[in-house]
């Protein structure tokens, strides 16, 4: 008791009490505290849309490479051009044939318009001339009819002796004079009709010939246009173009002069879009433990997490069947990424998914149980 009354004894008592208090707090934490348990797997960043391969459609020699690795490209942009000089020659030949045929077509159309105009004029003029001749014929026939009527009127008077024979003979002479004129006018009408018919027939023949030439030339134009479309389509095969908007994520080393075979893969275009995390886990740590909505974080190879931070993400999809002995898990980065590392397609790293929270005592018991099982199974 006298030793406890000493100052050194009281300090020892306080130290013992503090130790017991700390031990009690640790024991409470050990029994009731919660620690996060993580499933760890390898992962990489991928574009939300699958990369598109760049492939040569035909065999040929490289003429020009117009992009480099990492370039931003647009859909339809030429990336690699193969030697297409022969095809350009064929295309130029067909275009020249098309231009010449179009010129001939324009000339034939002009001739056809001229012939149709002349035909219309011929119809008008022949109708007018025939009408004039017919009018003179009708006048001659009317005069002849009047003269014949005069003879018929005078004949009874001469027979009765009222008029002299001279009057009748003069009237008959006039009839004799008018008959040839009426006949001539009738022949003129027939001749005019015949000449007009011949001219019209000749005009029709010329028009039909021009129409046939026009149809033939139009066929040549259609054939040339089809050939141009064919060669243009063939030229497209000699250009490797970007299938989508995006970035050149992979490009083989090709230079002008290199020979490619049809089907050779030249690279890939990474489509523009969001980034997702693709992770692979052992089935023993993933099946039944990793579920949609769980929080995760990813550290990138080459970017220390102490300096660049960890990417915060959420589990979005979990495969139900293993592939190549691993379980595939997809994660979506959170809006607040929590990292300064560049989020690019193909960036590798390690992902940790929080699968549960348990007390430290339970973790110790689990570890002891596993060691006991492994020890029991060993002999």
C-alpha positions as semicolon CSV with decimal commas, in nm:
position;residue;x (nm);y (nm);z (nm)
1;X;0,000;0,000;0,000
2;X;0,288;0,232;0,074
3;X;0,428;0,155;-0,276
4;X;0,095;0,246;-0,432
5;X;0,096;0,572;-0,252
6;X;0,421;0,656;-0,422
7;X;0,395;0,872;-0,747
8;X;0,550;0,599;-0,965
9;X;0,288;0,352;-0,850
10;X;0,001;0,578;-0,945
11;X;0,145;0,622;-1,295
12;X;0,161;0,248;-1,339
13;X;-0,202;0,219;-1,235
14;X;-0,308;0,483;-1,486
15;X;-0,107;0,311;-1,761
16;X;-0,269;-0,019;-1,683
17;X;-0,613;0,138;-1,698
18;X;-0,541;0,306;-2,029
19;X;-0,415;-0,025;-2,172
20;X;-0,726;-0,206;-2,059
21;X;-0,945;0,070;-2,211
22;X;-0,765;0,050;-2,544
23;X;-0,790;-0,328;-2,539
24;X;-1,160;-0,300;-2,472
25;X;-1,208;-0,059;-2,761
26;X;-1,009;-0,287;-2,991
27;X;-1,213;-0,583;-2,877
28;X;-1,535;-0,395;-2,957
29;X;-1,400;-0,303;-3,300
30;X;-1,276;-0,656;-3,358
31;X;-1,618;-0,796;-3,278
32;X;-1,856;-0,536;-3,421
33;X;-1,655;-0,326;-3,667
34;X;-1,698;-0,358;-4,044
35;X;-1,425;-0,403;-4,300
36;X;-1,480;-0,393;-4,679
37;X;-1,403;-0,715;-4,863
38;X;-1,299;-0,669;-5,227
39;X;-1,287;-0,902;-5,524
40;X;-0,981;-0,821;-5,732
41;X;-0,950;-0,878;-6,106
42;X;-0,761;-0,759;-6,412
43;X;-0,936;-0,494;-6,621
44;X;-0,898;-0,260;-6,913
45;X;-1,082;0,041;-7,050
46;X;-1,282;-0,009;-7,369
47;X;-1,491;0,219;-7,588
48;X;-1,864;0,182;-7,538
49;X;-1,888;0,077;-7,903
50;X;-1,676;-0,201;-8,051
51;X;-1,371;-0,100;-8,257
52;X;-1,409;-0,131;-8,634
53;X;-1,136;-0,311;-8,825
54;X;-0,974;-0,155;-9,129
55;X;-0,940;-0,416;-9,402
56;X;-0,818;-0,413;-9,762
57;X;-1,101;-0,513;-9,998
58;X;-0,877;-0,595;-10,294
59;X;-0,515;-0,683;-10,357
60;X;-0,287;-0,406;-10,472
61;X;0,010;-0,183;-10,412
62;X;-0,013;0,093;-10,154
63;X;-0,009;0,432;-10,321
64;X;-0,069;0,665;-10,028
65;X;-0,118;0,652;-9,650
66;X;-0,303;0,964;-9,537
67;X;-0,349;0,902;-9,161
68;X;-0,136;0,824;-8,859
69;X;-0,194;0,646;-8,532
70;X;-0,412;0,855;-8,299
71;X;-0,566;1,072;-8,574
72;X;-0,933;1,166;-8,547
73;X;-1,122;1,054;-8,858
74;X;-1,473;1,086;-8,996
75;X;-1,687;0,816;-9,153
76;X;-1,603;0,775;-9,523
77;X;-1,264;0,946;-9,497
78;X;-0,987;0,787;-9,707
79;X;-0,714;0,636;-9,491
80;X;-0,507;0,416;-9,723
81;X;-0,518;0,437;-10,104
82;X;-0,407;0,155;-10,333
83;X;-0,271;0,204;-10,685
84;X;-0,577;0,260;-10,906
85;X;-0,420;0,420;-11,215
86;X;-0,559;0,155;-11,451
87;X;-0,910;0,203;-11,315
88;X;-0,880;0,579;-11,351
89;X;-0,785;0,523;-11,716
90;X;-1,095;0,313;-11,775
91;X;-1,308;0,572;-11,598
92;X;-1,163;0,856;-11,807
93;X;-1,227;0,658;-12,126
94;X;-1,591;0,600;-12,035
95;X;-1,639;0,964;-11,940
96;X;-1,497;1,073;-12,276
97;X;-1,730;0,832;-12,454
98;X;-2,022;0,970;-12,254
99;X;-1,932;1,331;-12,339
100;X;-1,901;1,252;-12,712
101;X;-2,229;1,062;-12,713
102;X;-2,405;1,350;-12,540
103;X;-2,275;1,591;-12,805
104;X;-2,406;1,363;-13,081
105;X;-2,736;1,335;-12,896
106;X;-2,769;1,714;-12,882
107;X;-2,694;1,739;-13,255
108;X;-2,952;1,471;-13,338
109;X;-3,211;1,642;-13,121
110;X;-3,148;1,965;-13,311
111;X;-3,189;1,788;-13,645
112;X;-3,507;1,623;-13,523
113;X;-3,651;1,955;-13,413
114;X;-3,566;2,097;-13,758
115;X;-3,732;1,808;-13,941
116;X;-4,043;1,833;-13,726
117;X;-4,057;2,206;-13,800
118;X;-4,017;2,149;-14,174
119;X;-4,285;1,882;-14,162
120;X;-4,524;2,124;-13,998
121;X;-4,439;2,390;-14,257
122;X;-4,484;2,134;-14,536
123;X;-4,823;2,037;-14,402
124;X;-4,924;2,399;-14,384
125;X;-4,788;2,498;-14,725
126;X;-4,913;2,186;-14,903
127;X;-5,256;2,236;-14,754
128;X;-5,257;2,600;-14,864
129;X;-5,135;2,521;-15,217
130;X;-5,383;2,237;-15,259
131;X;-5,660;2,461;-15,134
132;X;-5,570;2,731;-15,387
133;X;-5,556;2,480;-15,675
134;X;-5,884;2,328;-15,557
135;X;-6,039;2,675;-15,552
136;X;-5,932;2,738;-15,913
137;X;-6,064;2,394;-16,007
138;X;-6,399;2,472;-15,850
139;X;-6,411;2,804;-16,039
140;X;-6,329;2,627;-16,367
141;X;-6,596;2,365;-16,304
142;X;-6,849;2,635;-16,215
143;X;-6,768;2,824;-16,537
144;X;-6,801;2,500;-16,736
145;X;-7,137;2,427;-16,575
146;X;-7,257;2,778;-16,657
147;X;-7,146;2,737;-17,020
148;X;-7,319;2,399;-17,050
149;X;-7,634;2,546;-16,899
150;X;-7,617;2,833;-17,154
151;X;-7,596;2,577;-17,439
152;X;-7,895;2,389;-17,300
153;X;-8,088;2,718;-17,276
154;X;-8,004;2,831;-17,630
155;X;-8,060;2,498;-17,802
156;X;-8,449;2,509;-17,789
157;X;-8,448;2,873;-17,900
158;X;-8,234;2,791;-18,205
159;X;-8,454;2,495;-18,294
160;X;-8,761;2,721;-18,280
161;X;-8,585;2,973;-18,501
162;X;-8,594;3,242;-18,240
163;X;-8,212;3,272;-18,229
164;X;-7,957;3,214;-18,496
165;X;-7,729;2,912;-18,514
166;X;-7,426;3,131;-18,447
167;X;-7,528;3,200;-18,085
168;X;-7,550;2,828;-18,013
169;X;-7,217;2,757;-18,179
170;X;-7,050;3,033;-17,976
171;X;-7,190;2,883;-17,654
172;X;-7,076;2,534;-17,753
173;X;-6,728;2,671;-17,838
174;X;-6,703;2,823;-17,494
175;X;-6,788;2,485;-17,339
176;X;-6,520;2,324;-17,557
177;X;-6,269;2,581;-17,426
178;X;-6,361;2,538;-17,056
179;X;-6,356;2,155;-17,051
180;X;-5,973;2,122;-17,094
181;X;-5,916;2,390;-16,827
182;X;-6,137;2,205;-16,575
183;X;-5,955;1,882;-16,656
184;X;-5,619;2,051;-16,615
185;X;-5,718;2,190;-16,279
186;X;-5,832;1,844;-16,165
187;X;-5,497;1,700;-16,271
188;X;-5,320;1,983;-16,088
189;X;-5,508;1,899;-15,770
190;X;-5,412;1,532;-15,799
191;X;-5,052;1,624;-15,879
192;X;-5,034;1,861;-15,582
193;X;-5,170;1,595;-15,354
194;X;-4,918;1,342;-15,484
195;X;-4,622;1,576;-15,448
196;X;-4,730;1,671;-15,096
197;X;-4,769;1,306;-15,008
198;X;-4,420;1,225;-15,139
199;X;-4,265;1,512;-14,948
200;X;-4,452;1,417;-14,631
201;X;-4,341;1,053;-14,671
202;X;-3,980;1,161;-14,716
203;X;-4,006;1,384;-14,408
204;X;-4,148;1,092;-14,208
205;X;-3,861;0,869;-14,321
206;X;-3,605;1,128;-14,211
207;X;-3,782;1,175;-13,875
208;X;-3,797;0,799;-13,813
209;X;-3,428;0,767;-13,896
210;X;-3,340;1,050;-13,656
211;X;-3,554;0,895;-13,383
212;X;-3,377;0,561;-13,433
213;X;-3,038;0,735;-13,411
214;X;-3,153;0,915;-13,098
215;X;-3,261;0,588;-12,936
216;X;-2,930;0,427;-13,028
217;X;-2,735;0,722;-12,885
218;X;-2,942;0,715;-12,567
219;X;-2,852;0,348;-12,532
220;X;-2,484;0,434;-12,570
221;X;-2,521;0,703;-12,301
222;X;-2,697;0,464;-12,064
223;X;-2,425;0,203;-12,120
224;X;-2,149;0,461;-12,060
225;X;-2,317;0,582;-11,741
226;X;-2,347;0,224;-11,616
227;X;-1,979;0,165;-11,691
228;X;-1,884;0,486;-11,508
229;X;-2,082;0,377;-11,202
230;X;-1,913;0,036;-11,219
231;X;-1,562;0,180;-11,234
232;X;-1,642;0,430;-10,959
233;X;-1,763;0,142;-10,743
234;X;-1,444;-0,049;-10,822
235;X;-1,236;0,256;-10,728
236;X;-1,402;0,261;-10,385
237;X;-1,254;-0,085;-10,321
238;X;-0,906;0,059;-10,378
239;X;-0,952;0,296;-10,084
240;X;-0,959;0,189;-9,722
241;X;-1,201;0,432;-9,559
242;X;-1,310;0,499;-9,202
243;X;-1,634;0,309;-9,130
244;X;-1,733;0,542;-8,842
245;X;-1,626;0,862;-8,673
246;X;-1,354;0,797;-8,420
247;X;-0,983;0,766;-8,354
248;X;-0,719;0,550;-8,522
249;X;-0,649;0,316;-8,232
250;X;-0,434;0,068;-8,423
251;X;-0,245;0,096;-8,752
252;X;0,002;-0,146;-8,906
253;X;0,323;-0,013;-9,051
254;X;0,248;0,020;-9,424
255;X;0,434;0,247;-9,662
256;X;0,377;0,346;-10,028
257;X;0,498;0,062;-10,244
258;X;0,396;-0,216;-10,006
259;X;0,174;-0,485;-10,156
260;X;-0,144;-0,582;-9,974
261;X;-0,365;-0,885;-10,022
262;X;-0,741;-0,879;-10,007
263;X;-0,850;-0,924;-9,648
264;X;-0,535;-0,785;-9,486
265;X;-0,620;-0,603;-9,162
266;X;-0,454;-0,261;-9,151
267;X;-0,576;-0,134;-8,814
268;X;-0,885;-0,032;-8,623
269;X;-1,097;0,277;-8,564
270;X;-1,215;0,337;-8,209
271;X;-1,564;0,494;-8,234
272;X;-1,631;0,813;-8,047
273;X;-1,835;0,744;-7,735
274;X;-1,827;0,668;-7,365
275;X;-1,565;0,455;-7,190
276;X;-1,649;0,142;-6,992
277;X;-1,443;-0,095;-6,775
278;X;-1,416;-0,461;-6,877
279;X;-1,285;-0,684;-6,596
280;X;-1,210;-1,056;-6,558
281;X;-1,244;-1,238;-6,224
282;X;-1,183;-1,586;-6,098
283;X;-1,519;-1,766;-6,070
284;X;-1,450;-1,842;-5,703
285;X;-1,450;-1,472;-5,612
286;X;-1,709;-1,349;-5,861
287;X;-1,993;-1,599;-5,889
288;X;-2,267;-1,511;-5,645
289;X;-2,066;-1,226;-5,495
290;X;-2,036;-0,962;-5,764
291;X;-2,373;-0,811;-5,853
292;X;-2,505;-0,514;-6,047
293;X;-2,491;-0,184;-5,861
294;X;-2,186;-0,266;-5,648
295;X;-1,922;0,002;-5,615
296;X;-1,570;-0,050;-5,746
297;X;-1,244;0,129;-5,811
298;X;-0,969;0,080;-6,067
299;X;-0,598;0,155;-6,051
300;X;-0,417;0,190;-6,384
301;X;-0,088;0,028;-6,473
302;X;0,176;0,293;-6,517
303;X;-0,026;0,556;-6,329
304;X;0,039;0,525;-5,952
305;X;-0,288;0,556;-5,766
306;X;-0,118;0,766;-5,497
307;X;-0,052;1,030;-5,761
308;X;-0,335;0,986;-6,014
309;X;-0,607;0,845;-5,790
310;X;-0,839;0,552;-5,863
311;X;-1,125;0,544;-6,110
312;X;-1,459;0,513;-5,932
313;X;-1,707;0,286;-6,113
314;X;-2,027;0,085;-6,067
315;X;-2,093;-0,273;-6,175
316;X;-2,341;-0,273;-6,467
317;X;-2,333;-0,630;-6,604
318;X;-2,207;-0,966;-6,477
319;X;-2,168;-1,273;-6,696
320;X;-2,345;-1,586;-6,577
321;X;-2,110;-1,826;-6,757
322;X;-1,730;-1,817;-6,745
323;X;-1,536;-1,769;-7,064
324;X;-1,181;-1,904;-7,083
325;X;-1,207;-1,983;-6,713
326;X;-1,288;-1,623;-6,612
327;X;-1,603;-1,427;-6,531
328;X;-1,655;-1,113;-6,739
329;X;-1,783;-0,807;-6,554
330;X;-1,869;-0,470;-6,708
331;X;-1,852;-0,148;-6,508
332;X;-1,955;0,210;-6,585
333;X;-1,733;0,495;-6,460
334;X;-1,905;0,731;-6,218
335;X;-1,968;1,093;-6,312
336;X;-1,698;1,194;-6,064
337;X;-1,420;0,969;-6,190
338;X;-1,180;1,046;-5,904
339;X;-0,871;1,005;-6,124
340;X;-0,641;1,229;-6,326
341;X;-0,523;0,946;-6,552
342;X;-0,621;0,979;-6,922
343;X;-0,925;0,758;-6,984
344;X;-0,836;0,599;-7,316
345;X;-0,941;0,282;-7,490
346;X;-0,714;-0,008;-7,403
347;X;-0,570;0,134;-7,077
348;X;-0,503;-0,170;-6,847
349;X;-0,516;-0,195;-6,471
350;X;-0,662;-0,371;-6,170
351;X;-1,018;-0,335;-6,045
352;X;-1,147;-0,395;-5,695
353;X;-1,520;-0,457;-5,636
354;X;-1,657;-0,425;-5,284
355;X;-1,854;-0,747;-5,238
356;X;-1,936;-0,728;-4,864
357;X;-1,856;-0,573;-4,523
358;X;-1,777;-0,808;-4,231
359;X;-1,636;-0,787;-3,882
360;X;-1,259;-0,846;-3,836
361;X;-1,337;-1,140;-3,607
362;X;-1,532;-1,308;-3,887
363;X;-1,241;-1,258;-4,125
364;X;-1,005;-1,419;-3,874
365;X;-1,240;-1,711;-3,829
366;X;-1,271;-1,756;-4,208
367;X;-0,893;-1,755;-4,244
368;X;-0,856;-2,004;-3,962
369;X;-1,119;-2,228;-4,116
370;X;-0,946;-2,225;-4,454
371;X;-0,612;-2,310;-4,299
372;X;-0,771;-2,587;-4,098
373;X;-0,936;-2,730;-4,410
374;X;-0,615;-2,709;-4,607
375;X;-0,422;-2,871;-4,321
376;X;-0,677;-3,149;-4,290
377;X;-0,673;-3,216;-4,661
378;X;-0,293;-3,217;-4,681
379;X;-0,212;-3,560;-4,530
